Amino acid sequence: MTAGAWAAAYQSSTGHYDEVVDGTGSVRPHWRAFGDLVATATSLPLLLDEPQWREIHSGVIQRAALLDAVLADVYGTQALFSSRVLPASVVTQSAEFLRPLVGVTPAGGHHLIVYATDLGRDADGVWRVLHDRTQAPSGFGRVMGVRADVLRANGRQFTDLRVSGCEPFFVCLDAILRRDGPSDVCLWTPGPFNENHDEHRMLARQLNMRLVEGGDLIVQDAKLYVRTIAGLEPIHAVLRRLDGDFTDPLTLNPKSRLGVAGLVQVLRAGHVVMANSIGAGLAESSALAPHWAALARHLRGENLILKGREGDVALSTLPVFEDGRWRPRQFSLRVFAVQGNDGWQVMPGGLCQFIGAAGGGRAGIADVWVTRPTAPRHEMAISGSRARRSEPLMSRTADHLFWFGRYVERAAAVARALHALETRLATQVLQPGWSETIDLAQLIAAWGAAPYTAPWNAAQIAASNHDHGGSLPWLIQAASSNAERAAGALPTNISDCLGRLRLAFGAERLDQFVALQVRLDGGMGHDQSAAFVAIGRYVERAITGCRLAARYGVGPAADIDGAFALALELRGTAIAADTAPRASLFDALVSNAGSLISVAHDIALITNALLVLPPPAVEIAEAAAANRGDQQMTGLNLRCAAMAQGITGVAEASSGLPVLERLLIRLGDLVATGYLMRRDPIVAVSKGMAP
C-alpha cells in the first residue's frame, strides 16, 4: 500500500486538525517525505517541519523567560504587586506560593532552569498552551527511551529527513548544573513509589548523576551533603523531582518524610543550585493564567506568541495503529527548554502524549521529529556528556546491596533445607528415633521459615506462604526489594534471575538459586557495589555454616548416622559423608580455607571484599588523630584476620562454634554501623535464622 492509498483508507476525526492528512484527505506536504513508511509502520512519530517549529520555538523561549521574570519579582521586590499588574491575592492565596522563600535569590540567579509546556493544536491548526510545567518538569528523560525505540524501527528515515537531535539540550543542562564541579550533582527523586521513578533512574544514569532520596541528604553548616560509605560529600547542584513544599520539613511542610531538614537555610546561603527553585511551582497555578498576556506586555513589551487555553480545545489527532487499522487519536505536545549561560535552549521535538478514550488520562507516547531539510544529516546518539569520576557509593545503596546479599544467601539456605524436607517427605516413612524429616522441619522452624508444626505443614508454609516472615517467598521478595532499591548498582541480568526465581517451584527453584549465585560470583566485578553484595552473602553463609556445624557436627548429634551427611547436603555440596573420615569432613565444613564450603573460606572472601572499600569515616578520624598511616587496614579487616587465624582452635572448642557465630554477627553489625544508613543492625541480624 502506498502512502496515497493509505491516506484514502484512513478516516480522520471530524472537527479536529489531523497532523497527517488535510481536510480533503490528502497527505500534508511535510509528511510526503516520510514515504511509504506511513503505510507500513505500526507507530508514527509526530513530524513538525521547520516553519511550524519556528513558531513553537520562539513562543516557548518567550514564555519561559516571562515565567522566570515573574517568579523573580514575586519572590523578590514584588514590584508587580505595587503596580497592580498582578494582584497580590492571586499569588498569596496559591498553595504553591512558599512565603519562607521570599527574599531568597537562587544560586545561579534564576528560578527556572528547566521549563516545559504542554501544547495542543486546535481545530484551526493553532498551537495553544494547555499547561505550564515549572515545579519539577518531567518527561525529558523519557524522550531518550522513546527515541531509541523509534530509531530501532525507523533509523533510516530519521537520518534521511535530517531530524534535529536533542543532545544539545542535555549538554546545556549538564553544563549549567556542573558549573562548580564535575561530580557534585544529584537528581533528587521522591523514591521508588513515584510514578516517574523509572524515568528518574534512566535520566540519572544518562547524565551521570547520583540518584538520591531525601534520606540520602543532610544539612550541616548551611551546606548540603550526601551520605556515602566514606562519609559526607558536598552537593552543589540538584535536579529536583519532588514538589517544593515537601523539600524541607523544618521550614515548609512538617508532615513531609521526603525532604531534608534545613534545606531552605542552604538556599538562603546560596550554596546549592536548585533546578528548579523551591517555590517555582507557583507559575503552574491556574489562577495566574488570565494574567500572562498583561504580564508579557508589562515586562517584555510583547504579545504572547503562544496563546493560552480558551475553554476546551478540540485537540489535533495523529494516526495510531489499533485493532488492525489506523485510527485518529488526540494528543498534546510537551516541549522542553533549559536556561544556560547563553539564554534559553529549546529541545527540538519533545513528547507526543496521546489522550485516552473519552479524553481521560494518557494512552501512550510518541517521539517528535523536527525536520530541517537544509541541515546536515544527523546521526542520533544520546549519552552522558561527562565521564563520572570514581566516587564512594552512597550509604543507602550500599545498605540495599548488603541486605540483598544477605537475603539471597538466607533464602538459598532455606531453599536447600526445604528441598531436603520435601524430598524426604516424598520417600520416607516416619519411624521412632531420630528422623531427618522431623529434624528438617525443626530446623526450618528454627530459621524462622515456618512455625513449629508437623513436617508437611512446615514445608507448605515455608514454600508458599508470602505473609510469613522468613518463608522462602518472603525472603525472595526481600532480596528483590533490596535489588530494586539498589537498581543501577546491580547488573540487569540479576533482575532477570530474580524474576525467574519468583516463579520457580521445587527442584527448579534450587536450580535458579544456583544460577543466581553463579551470576553473582562471576558477573559483579570488583567495585564497591560488588564488595557489599559479597560481604552480605558471605557473612550470611558463614553464620549458616557455623549453625549447621554446631547442629550436626559436634556433640551427641555427631554420632547419629546421617547427621553429618545432612549437614553437607544443606551446605550445598556433593561431598559424600561416607567417603572420608569425619575429622576431614568437619575440617572441610569449618576450618579449611581451601574448601569452598568452609566457614574459613567465607571469612577469607569477606576480608578480600573489605579491601575494596575505604575505611569507615570514624576509623579514618581515629587513625589521623593517632598519626597512623594504616587507614586501609581497617578494624573490620583486623577482625576478619583474627577470626581466620584462630578459626581452628575456636571450632575445636566445645563452645567454639557459637562464639565464632557471635563474632560473625558482630562483624555484620560493624559493617552496618561503619558504612550503612541502617542503625539497628543487631535486631535485624540476630532475630533471623536463630540456631
C-alpha positions in Angstrom: 0.0 0.0 0.0 1.4 3.4 -1.0 1.2 6.5 1.2 -1.5 7.8 -1.1 -3.6 4.6 -0.9 -3.1 4.6 2.9 -4.4 8.1 3.2 -7.5 7.2 1.2 -8.3 4.4 3.7 -7.6 6.4 6.8 -10.5 8.3 8.3 -9.6 11.4 10.3 -11.9 12.8 13.0 -14.4 15.5 12.1 -13.8 18.8 13.9 -10.2 18.0 14.7 -7.0 19.1 12.9 -5.2 15.9 11.7 -1.4 16.0 11.6 -1.0 13.7 8.6 -3.9 14.5 6.3 -5.7 17.7 5.5 -9.5 18.3 5.2 -9.6 16.7 1.7 -7.8 13.5 2.9 -4.5 14.3 1.2 -1.2 13.8 2.9 0.2 17.0 4.2 3.4 18.2 2.3 5.9 17.7 5.1 4.6 14.1 5.6 5.0 13.1 2.0 8.8 12.9 2.5 8.1 10.3 5.1 7.4 8.0 2.1 5.7 4.7 2.3 6.6 4.2 5.9 3.2 5.7 6.8 1.6 2.7 5.1 3.7 0.0 6.8 4.6 1.2 10.3 2.8 0.3 13.5 3.6 3.6 15.2 4.5 7.1 14.0 6.4 10.0 15.3 4.9 13.4 15.2 6.5 15.3 12.3 6.9 19.1 12.5 8.6 21.0 9.7 10.8 24.0 10.2 8.2 26.7 9.8 5.9 25.1 12.3 8.7 24.5 14.8 10.0 28.1 14.5 6.8 29.4 16.0 6.8 26.9 18.8 10.5 27.6 19.5 10.0 31.3 19.7 6.9 31.0 21.8 8.4 28.6 24.3 11.5 30.8 24.8 9.3 33.9 25.3 7.1 32.1 27.8 9.9 30.6 29.8 11.7 33.9 30.1 8.4 35.6 31.2 7.6 33.0 33.9 11.2 33.2 35.2 10.9 37.0 35.4 7.6 36.8 37.3 8.9 34.3 39.8 12.0 36.6 40.4 9.6 39.5 41.1 7.2 37.6 43.3 10.0 36.2 45.5 11.9 39.4 45.2 10.9 43.0 45.1 7.2 42.3 44.4 7.0 45.3 42.1 4.2 43.7 40.2 2.0 43.9 43.3 2.8 47.6 43.7 2.0 48.3 40.0 -1.2 46.3 40.3 -0.4 44.4 37.1 -0.6 41.2 39.2 -3.0 41.3 42.2 -1.2 40.2 45.3 -4.1 38.0 46.3 -3.7 35.8 43.2 -0.2 34.9 44.5 -0.6 34.8 48.2 -3.7 32.6 48.1 -2.0 30.0 46.0 -0.8 26.8 47.8 2.3 26.9 45.7 3.4 30.3 47.0 6.1 29.5 49.6 6.4 32.6 51.8 9.6 31.5 53.5 11.4 31.7 50.1 10.6 35.4 49.7 13.9 37.3 49.6 15.9 34.3 48.6 17.9 34.8 45.5 18.6 31.4 43.8 22.2 30.4 43.3 22.9 30.9 39.6 20.4 33.8 39.5 17.4 32.0 38.0 14.3 30.4 39.4 13.7 28.4 36.2 16.4 26.2 34.8 14.2 23.7 33.2 10.8 24.6 31.7 8.2 22.5 30.0 4.8 23.3 28.5 2.0 21.2 27.2 0.7 22.5 23.9 -2.4 21.5 22.0 -3.3 22.3 18.4 -6.9 23.5 18.0 -9.3 22.8 15.1 -7.9 25.8 13.2 -4.3 24.5 13.4 -3.2 27.0 16.1 -0.9 25.8 18.9 -2.2 26.8 22.4 -0.7 26.4 25.8 -2.6 23.9 27.9 -0.4 23.8 30.9 2.9 25.2 32.2 5.3 22.9 33.9 7.7 24.7 36.3 7.6 22.7 39.6 9.6 19.7 38.5 9.0 19.3 34.8 9.0 15.6 33.9 9.3 13.7 30.6 12.6 14.9 29.1 14.2 11.7 30.5 11.6 9.6 28.6 12.5 11.3 25.3 15.7 9.3 25.2 14.0 6.0 25.6 11.2 6.8 23.2 13.6 8.0 20.5 15.8 4.9 20.9 12.8 2.7 20.3 11.7 4.6 17.3 15.2 4.6 15.8 15.4 0.9 16.0 12.5 0.7 13.6 12.9 3.9 11.6 16.6 4.8 11.8 17.0 5.3 8.0 14.1 7.8 7.9 15.5 9.7 10.9 18.7 10.2 9.1 17.2 10.9 5.6 14.8 13.5 7.0 17.6 15.3 8.8 15.8 15.2 12.1 17.2 17.6 14.8 18.9 15.8 17.7 18.1 16.6 21.3 21.6 16.2 22.7 22.3 19.9 22.9 19.5 20.2 25.4 21.1 17.7 27.7 24.6 19.1 27.2 23.3 22.5 28.2 21.6 21.1 31.3 24.7 19.2 32.3 26.9 22.3 31.9 24.7 24.6 33.9 24.4 22.1 36.8 28.1 21.3 36.8 29.5 24.8 36.7 31.1 24.3 40.2 32.5 20.9 39.7 32.2 17.6 37.8 30.7 15.3 40.3 28.8 17.2 42.9 25.4 17.0 41.2 22.4 14.8 42.1 18.9 14.0 40.9 16.5 14.1 43.8 13.7 11.6 43.5 10.7 11.1 45.8 11.6 7.4 45.7 10.5 4.2 44.0 6.8 4.6 44.6 6.7 7.7 42.4 5.1 7.1 39.0 8.1 8.7 37.3 10.8 6.8 39.2 11.8 4.7 36.1 12.4 8.0 34.3 14.4 9.4 37.2 16.7 6.3 37.2 17.2 6.5 33.4 17.9 10.2 33.5 20.4 9.9 36.4 22.2 7.2 34.6 22.3 9.1 31.3 23.5 12.3 32.9 25.9 10.6 35.3 24.3 12.0 38.4 23.7 10.4 41.7 20.1 9.4 42.2 19.2 10.4 45.8 16.3 10.4 48.1 15.7 12.8 51.0 17.2 10.3 53.5 20.5 10.3 51.5 21.0 14.1 52.1 21.8 16.0 55.2 22.4 19.7 56.0 25.4 20.8 58.1 26.5 24.4 58.5 24.1 25.6 55.8 25.6 23.2 53.3 24.1 20.2 51.6 25.8 16.8 51.7 25.2 13.3 50.6 25.8 10.3 52.8 28.4 7.9 51.4 30.3 4.9 52.8 33.4 7.2 53.0 31.5 10.0 54.9 29.7 13.1 53.8 30.3 14.5 50.3 29.2 18.0 49.3 26.5 18.7 46.8 26.4 21.9 44.8 23.6 21.3 42.3 20.3 19.4 42.5 17.9 18.4 39.7 14.7 18.3 41.8 12.0 15.8 41.0 9.6 16.4 44.0 7.3 19.2 44.9 8.8 22.2 46.6 6.6 22.1 49.7 8.0 18.6 50.6 11.6 19.6 50.4 12.1 20.9 53.9 10.0 19.6 56.8 11.7 22.1 59.2 10.7 25.3 57.3 7.9 24.2 54.9 5.7 21.1 55.3 6.3 19.4 58.7 4.5 16.3 57.5 7.0 15.6 54.7 9.0 12.4 55.0 10.7 13.1 51.7 12.6 16.3 52.4 15.8 17.4 54.1 15.6 19.5 57.3 17.4 22.8 56.9 17.4 22.9 53.1 15.9 26.4 53.0 18.8 27.6 55.1 21.2 26.2 52.4 19.2 28.0 49.7 19.3 31.3 51.6 23.1 31.0 51.9 23.3 30.4 48.1 25.3 27.1 48.5 23.2 25.0 46.1 21.9 25.4 42.6 18.4 24.0 42.6 16.7 23.2 39.3 14.1 24.4 39.7 14.0 26.7 42.6 11.8 25.8 45.6 8.6 27.8 45.0 8.8 27.7 41.2 5.6 25.6 41.1 3.7 28.9 41.6 4.0 29.6 37.9 1.8 26.5 37.2 -1.1 28.0 39.1 -4.3 28.2 37.0 -5.0 31.5 38.9 -2.1 33.1 37.1 -3.3 32.0 33.6 -5.6 35.1 32.9 -2.7 37.5 33.7 0.1 36.1 31.5 -0.9 38.3 28.5 -0.8 41.5 30.5 2.4 40.5 32.3 4.0 39.9 28.9 3.1 43.4 27.7 4.2 44.9 31.0 7.5 43.1 31.5 8.6 42.4 27.9 6.5 44.8 25.7 5.3 41.9 23.7 2.2 40.0 22.9 2.3 36.3 23.6 3.3 34.2 20.7 1.6 31.1 22.1 -1.8 31.9 23.5 -3.3 30.3 26.5 -6.2 27.8 26.6 -9.6 29.3 26.0 -12.1 26.8 27.1 -12.0 23.2 25.9 -9.7 22.7 22.9 -10.6 20.1 20.3 -7.1 18.7 20.1 -5.4 17.7 16.9 -5.0 14.0 16.0 -2.2 11.6 14.9 -2.8 8.2 13.5 -2.4 5.3 15.9 -2.5 1.6 14.8 -5.2 -0.1 16.9 -7.4 -3.2 16.3 -5.8 -3.8 12.9 -6.2 -0.4 11.4 -5.1 3.2 11.8 -7.3 5.4 14.0 -7.0 9.1 14.8 -6.0 9.8 18.4 -5.9 13.2 20.2 -2.6 14.2 21.7 -0.8 17.0 23.5 2.8 18.1 22.8 5.2 18.6 25.7 8.1 20.8 24.8 11.2 21.3 27.0 13.6 24.2 27.4 16.7 24.7 29.6 18.2 28.0 30.6 22.0 28.0 30.1 24.7 30.7 30.2 23.7 31.9 26.8 19.9 32.0 27.4 17.1 29.5 26.8 17.7 26.5 24.6 14.6 24.5 23.4 14.8 20.8 22.8 13.9 20.2 19.1 10.9 17.9 19.4 9.7 16.7 22.8 7.0 14.2 23.7 3.7 13.5 21.9 1.3 12.4 24.7 -1.9 10.6 23.5 -5.1 11.2 25.3 -7.1 8.2 26.4 -10.6 7.2 25.3 -13.2 9.8 26.0 -10.5 12.3 26.8 -9.4 10.6 30.0 -5.8 10.1 31.0 -2.7 9.3 29.0 -2.7 6.5 26.4 0.9 6.2 25.3 3.5 8.5 24.0 5.4 9.0 20.7 8.5 10.7 19.5 8.5 14.2 18.0 10.7 14.8 14.9 11.6 18.4 13.8 12.7 18.1 10.2 15.1 20.6 8.7 15.9 19.7 5.1 18.7 22.2 4.7 20.6 21.0 7.8 23.3 18.3 7.6 22.5 14.7 8.2 22.5 14.0 11.9 23.3 10.6 13.4 21.4 10.3 16.7 23.4 9.3 19.8 22.4 10.2 23.4 24.7 9.5 26.3 26.0 11.3 29.4 28.1 14.2 28.4 30.7 13.9 31.1 32.6 10.9 32.4 32.0 10.3 36.1 35.0 10.1 38.4 35.3 7.3 40.8 33.3 8.2 43.9 32.2 6.5 47.1 29.0 4.5 47.0 26.0 6.1 48.7 25.3 4.7 52.1 21.7 3.8 51.2 22.7 2.0 48.0 25.4 0.1 50.0 22.8 -0.7 52.6 20.5 -2.3 50.0 23.3 -4.2 48.3 24.5 -5.6 51.7 21.0 -6.8 52.6 20.3 -8.1 49.1 23.4 -10.3 49.6 22.2 -11.5 53.0 18.7 -12.2 51.9 19.9 -14.1 48.8 22.0 -16.5 50.9 19.4 -16.8 53.6 16.8 -17.7 51.0 19.2 -20.2 49.4 19.8 -21.9 52.8 16.1 -22.2 53.4 15.6 -23.5 49.8 18.1 -26.3 50.4 16.5 -27.2 53.7 13.1 -27.1 52.1 14.2 -29.2 49.2 15.7 -31.8 51.5 12.5 -31.9 53.5 10.2 -32.2 50.5 12.4 -35.0 49.1 12.2 -37.0 52.3 8.5 -36.4 52.7 8.0 -38.0 49.3 10.1 -41.1 50.1 10.4 -41.7 53.8 8.1 -43.2 56.5 8.3 -41.6 59.9 9.8 -44.1 62.5 10.8 -43.9 66.2 14.1 -42.3 67.0 16.0 -39.6 65.1 14.3 -38.7 61.9 15.8 -36.4 59.2 12.2 -35.4 58.3 11.3 -34.2 61.8 14.8 -32.6 62.2 14.5 -30.7 59.0 11.0 -29.4 60.0 12.5 -28.2 63.3 15.4 -26.6 61.5 13.1 -24.7 59.1 11.1 -23.5 62.1 14.3 -22.5 64.0 15.4 -20.5 61.0 12.0 -18.7 61.0 10.8 -20.1 57.7 7.7 -21.7 59.3 6.2 -22.2 62.7 6.9 -25.3 64.8 4.4 -27.7 63.3 4.2 -31.1 61.5 6.7 -31.6 58.7 4.0 -31.4 55.9 2.6 -28.1 57.3 6.1 -26.7 57.8 7.1 -27.5 54.2 3.9 -25.9 52.8 4.2 -22.7 54.8 7.9 -22.3 54.1 7.4 -22.9 50.4 4.4 -20.8 49.6 3.2 -18.5 52.4 4.2 -15.0 51.3 3.0 -13.4 54.5 5.1 -15.5 56.9 8.2 -13.5 57.7 11.2 -15.8 56.9 9.4 -18.1 54.5 11.1 -18.7 51.2 8.7 -16.4 49.1 9.1 -13.7 51.8 12.9 -13.9 51.7 13.0 -13.9 47.9 10.7 -10.8 47.9 13.0 -9.1 50.5 16.0 -9.8 48.2 14.1 -8.5 45.2 13.0 -5.3 47.0 16.6 -4.5 48.0 17.8 -5.2 44.5 15.1 -2.8 43.1 16.2 -0.1 45.5 19.8 -0.6 44.5 18.9 -0.5 40.8 21.8 0.7 38.7 24.4 -0.8 41.0 23.5 -4.4 40.0 23.8 -5.9 36.5 20.5 -6.2 34.7 20.8 -10.0 34.4 20.5 -10.2 38.2 16.9 -8.8 38.0 16.1 -11.4 35.3 17.4 -14.2 37.6 15.2 -12.9 40.5 12.2 -12.8 38.2 12.7 -16.4 37.3 13.3 -17.3 40.9 10.0 -15.9 42.0 8.2 -18.1 39.5 10.1 -21.3 40.2 9.0 -24.2 42.4 10.5 -27.4 43.8 13.8 -28.6 42.3 13.6 -25.8 39.6 13.8 -23.3 42.4 17.0 -24.7 43.7 18.4 -24.6 40.1 17.5 -20.9 39.9 19.3 -20.2 43.1 22.4 -21.9 41.7 22.1 -19.8 38.5 21.7 -16.6 40.6 24.7 -17.4 42.7 26.8 -18.2 39.6 25.9 -14.7 38.2 26.8 -13.1 41.5 30.1 -14.9 41.6 31.1 -14.1 38.1 29.3 -11.1 36.9 29.6 -8.5 39.7 33.1 -7.2 39.0 35.3 -5.9 41.8 34.0 -2.5 42.6 32.3 -1.2 45.8 28.9 -2.5 44.8 30.2 -6.0 44.3 32.0 -5.7 47.7 28.9 -5.0 49.7 27.0 -7.8 48.0 29.8 -10.2 48.7 30.1 -9.1 52.3 26.4 -9.6 52.9 26.4 -13.0 51.2 29.5 -14.4 52.9 28.6 -13.1 56.4 25.3 -14.9 56.0 26.9 -18.1 54.6 29.5 -18.2 57.4 26.8 -17.8 60.1 24.8 -20.6 58.4 27.9 -22.8 58.2 28.6 -22.3 62.0 25.0 -23.2 62.8 25.0 -26.3 60.6 28.3 -27.5 62.1 27.1 -26.9 65.6 23.8 -28.7 65.0 25.2 -31.8 63.2 28.9 -31.9 63.6 29.7 -31.7 67.3 28.2 -33.2 70.5 25.7 -36.0 70.5 24.4 -35.2 67.0 27.8 -36.0 65.6 27.3 -39.7 66.4 24.0 -40.0 64.7 24.1 -41.8 61.4 23.3 -39.5 58.6 23.5 -36.3 60.6 26.8 -35.0 59.2 25.8 -36.1 55.7 22.7 -34.0 56.1 24.8 -31.0 57.1 26.9 -31.3 54.0 23.8 -31.5 51.9 22.4 -28.4 53.5 25.7 -26.6 52.8 25.2 -27.3 49.1 28.0 -29.7 48.5 28.2 -33.0 46.6 30.8 -34.5 49.1 29.7 -37.9 50.3 30.0 -38.2 54.0 30.9 -41.9 53.9 33.9 -41.4 51.6 36.2 -39.6 54.1 37.0 -39.5 57.8 34.7 -37.4 60.0 37.5 -35.1 61.0 38.4 -34.2 57.4 34.7 -33.6 56.6 34.4 -31.3 59.6 37.5 -29.5 58.5 36.1 -29.1 55.0 32.9 -27.6 56.5 34.5 -25.3 59.0 38.2 -24.6 59.2 39.9 -25.5 55.9 40.1 -22.2 53.9 40.8 -24.2 50.8 37.4 -25.8 50.9 34.8 -23.7 49.1 32.1 -24.7 51.6 34.0 -23.8 54.7 33.4 -21.0 57.1 37.1 -20.1 56.8 36.7 -19.7 53.1 33.7 -17.4 53.6 35.8 -15.3 56.1 38.6 -15.0 53.5 36.2 -13.7 50.9 34.8 -11.2 53.4 38.3 -10.0 54.0 39.0 -9.6 50.3 35.8 -7.6 49.8 36.6 -5.2 52.7 39.9 -4.4 51.0 37.9 -2.8 48.1 36.2 -0.3 50.5 37.5 2.9 52.0 37.9 2.8 55.8 34.8 3.8 57.7 35.0 7.6 58.4 35.3 7.1 62.2 38.4 4.9 61.7 40.0 7.5 59.4 39.5 10.1 62.1 40.9 7.8 64.8 43.9 6.9 62.6 44.6 10.6 61.8 44.3 11.6 65.4 46.9 8.9 66.3 49.1 9.9 63.4 48.9 6.4 61.9 49.3 5.5 58.3 47.4 2.2 58.3 43.9 3.6 57.4 43.4 0.9 54.8 43.8 -1.9 57.3 40.6 -1.1 59.0 39.3 -2.6 62.2 37.0 -4.8 60.1 39.9 -6.2 58.3 41.7 -6.9 61.5 38.7 -8.7 63.0 38.5 -10.9 59.9 42.2 -11.7 60.1 41.9 -12.6 63.8 38.9 -14.9 63.1 40.8 -16.6 60.2 43.9 -17.2 62.3 42.0 -18.6 65.3 39.2 -20.4 63.5 40.7 -23.9 64.0 41.1 -23.5 67.8 37.7 -21.8 68.1 36.0 -24.6 66.1 37.5 -27.4 68.1 36.5 -26.0 71.5 33.1 -27.2 72.8 31.6 -23.7 72.7 33.8 -22.6 69.8 31.2 -22.5 67.1 28.6 -20.3 68.9 31.5 -18.0 69.8 32.5 -17.8 66.1 28.9 -17.2 65.1 28.6 -14.3 67.5 31.8 -12.8 66.1 30.4 -13.1 62.6 27.1 -11.5 63.7 29.1 -8.7 65.3 31.1 -8.3 62.1 27.9 -7.8 60.1 26.8 -5.3 62.7 30.0 -3.4 62.4 29.7 -3.2 58.6 26.2 -1.7 59.1 27.4 0.7 61.7 30.5 1.8 59.9 29.2 2.2 56.4 25.4 1.9 56.1 22.4 4.0 56.8 20.7 1.4 59.0 21.3 2.0 62.7 19.6 -1.1 64.2 21.5 -3.9 62.6 21.7 -6.1 65.7 18.0 -6.6 65.8 17.8 -7.2 62.0 20.6 -9.8 62.1 20.2 -11.6 65.4 16.4 -12.3 65.0 16.9 -14.1 61.7 17.7 -17.8 61.4 18.0 -18.5 65.1 20.1 -21.6 65.8 
